[in-house]
């Protein structure tokens, strides 16, 4: 499946060069990528504050085969995690696509949240040229570093020490860090205390169950976020009742189908029209 990647040197700039070779433009100006018989496209889901103003958007990937069959991103990335080069390549491919599409979208003055696999941070931890390249590209696309938040995915990675070093380097250049999917796999209390992220994103699994259980989980997460100096974002908001619980507990930001579905971003000069999913009765 991945023979074309086997000769890539495990180097950020080389992998980035390969990524940029597979990115194309649609007739409407948006960006997509075709690689290994798969087509990758960006969608964006808004993140709101308590006044329902948009803080920013999380970038998500949609994958189809070249014949049009949908591919689960979760399943796909679980498979590529087994090889560091593949994991970095596809994570970087998605990241570059998202930044390009964000830069020409109606969301371009807001914040952009990007899922980043631990090996990306490991790779740049001792590579000042890679960080300089990232900063130069952001400037080229007229995006400030503080508009970007890298979401550390819940996977462990190979070297927690290098992950932490890479994150600290990015933070020193103004990029923010979020801990994604708190409560799942390696997104634990210990990790939050170690990396002290700008944002703690609660996994949607914490919002499922009895009202008492949800309240306990949310209150615990808010207490942890305050301890490490992080803002909180509740993912997976699908009902008004859960939204109210999160607001009452002091969660600052909210994301989920009840508020807005993930969609292709409108062009920069168009008004943002949000699609919500109604509560299931």
Secondary structure, DSSP 8 states (H G I E B T S, - for coil): --GGGTT--S-HHHHHHHHHHTEEE-TTS-EEEEETTEEEEEEEEEEEETTS-EEEEEEEEEEEETTS-EE-HHHHHHHHTTSHHHHHHHHHHHHHHHHHHHHTBTTTTSEEEEEE-HHHHHHHTT-HHHHHHHHHHHHHTT--GGGEEEEE-SS--S-HHHHHHHHHHHHHTT-EEEEEEETSTT--HHHHHHH--SEEEE-GGGG-S-HHHHHHHHHHHHHHHHHHT-EEEE----SHHHHHHHHHHT--EE-STTT---B---BTTS-----------
